[in-house]
Amino acid sequence: MSKPRRSIIPAQAARLKALRQERGITQERLAEMVGRTEQCIRLYENARLGISPQMLEALRKALGAGSNHL
C-alpha cells in the first residue's frame, strides 16, 4: 500500500514563496535550513509537492512565521 499524498493548496504555496522573498532568503538557503533540496522548495512553492505537518513547522520556524502565515 502506498503512502497517501499530501496536498498543498496554491494559496499556501504562494504564501511560502512570498515569505521567503520578503525575508531575502534564497530557495537554496531555505532548503539548507530545513534539510531539503532546492528542487524540493521549488516544488513546494509551485504547489507541485505536498508538505508534511512536520516540514510545514520547520518552514515556519526557518522563516520566522506564525502558524497563521502558512
Secondary structure, 3 states (H helix, E strand, C coil): CCCCCCCCCHHHHHHHHHHHHHCCCCHHHHHHHHCCCHHHHHHHHCCCCCCCHHHHHHHHHHHCCCCCCC
